[in-house]
Amino acid sequence: MNLHKRFKDLREDKDLKQKDVAQIINTSANYYGDYENEKREMPFDRVITLAKFYDVSLDYIAGLTNDKKGLTKSQLSEDVSHLVKSYESLSDRRKGRLEQFMQQLIDEQETENAKLKGVI
């Protein structure tokens, strides 16, 4: 699950309109709609603002867990911990490149899964 869907689900769970959430992060409804529709990447400070507003963890928003309160250290496998530490050591530019690559891999996996299910 990507963060765009998480934000849409969280908004709908609270019966809010895009314009309501846009006001919280000080932007227009159209601009916020672009975030939900994956036309724009949401700046991290706005991600944090919405995580606080919805009272959910960044782990939840990132799709690392379905527990809105987030992961505990014991829940993280050694491999995942290593990946997180590696990611944190990257520059912002490299983090962005890695996130784009990961999204490409996720999209490819979803296409493969759909083909296997006979959807495509």
N, C-alpha and C positions, 0 to 999 in steps of 0.2 A: 504494500500500500504506500502511496506517496503522500507527501504532506499536503498537496493540493486537495486531495480527497478527504484527508483528516479534517482540514479546516472547514470544508463544506459540510461534512457530517456534524462537526461540533456546532457550527452555526445553526444547522437545521434542528439539532437536538434542543437548542435553546429557543427555537421558533423565531429566529432573528432573520432579518433581511440583509442583503449585502450592504445596503446603505447604512444599516445600524453598525455593522462591524467596521465599515470604512470610517465612520466617525471615531471609533475607538482608536484606530491607528492613524487618524488624521490624513485621510486620503479620500478620493472620490469613489463612489459606488462602481463606476466603470473600471477604474484602476484596480479596485479590490476584486472585481469580477474577473479581471485578467489573471490575477493570482490563482483563483479557484479553477479557471479554465486552462491553466498551464501556459498562458501566453506571456507571463512575466514571472520571474523568480522573486519571491518575497525577500526583502532585506532581513538579515538576521535579527536586527533590533525589533522589527515588527513581529517576527516569529515569537520572540521572547515576550513581547507585550501581550500577544494573543494567548500564549501558554499561561501566563499569569491570569489573564481575564477568564479563561475557561477552567482555570485551576487544574491543569494537566501538566505532565512532565514533557520535557523536550524529547525524551526517549519515546514517549507515546506518539507525539507528533511525527517523529522521524520514522515511525513504524517498527521500531525495535521491539516493542511490546504492545500488547493489547490492554495492559494494566495502565489506567490513566495516571496513576501515581508514579509509574516508572519502574525501572529495573533496580534490583538491589545488586550489590557486588557479587553475592553468591549465585545470582541468576546468570551472570555473564560467564560464558565458557572462556577458557584460556585463549582460544583462537580469537574470539570476539574481542577480548581485552587487548590482545596484541594489535588487532586491526584498529581499534579505537586509539590506542597510544600512537600508532604509526600515523593515523589521520591527523591527530592533534599536533604532530611535529611538523606538518606541512605548512607552507605559506598559504595565505588566503587564495592566491591565484591558483596554486596547485590543488588546493581543496576543491575549488570550482571546477577545475579540469577533471578531477577524480569523480566528482558528483555527476558531471555530464557523462563520463564514461560508464559509470554505474547505471545511470538511467538508460543508456543505450543497451547495456547488457540485460537489464530488466525488460525493456521493450522486446528485445530479441527472444528472451525466454518466454514472454507472454505470447508472442507470435508462434513459437514452436509448440507451446502447450495448446494453443487454439487449433493448430494444424493436427495435432495428435487427437484432439477431441472431435475433429471433423468440422469445426466451425468455419475454417477458411478453406 
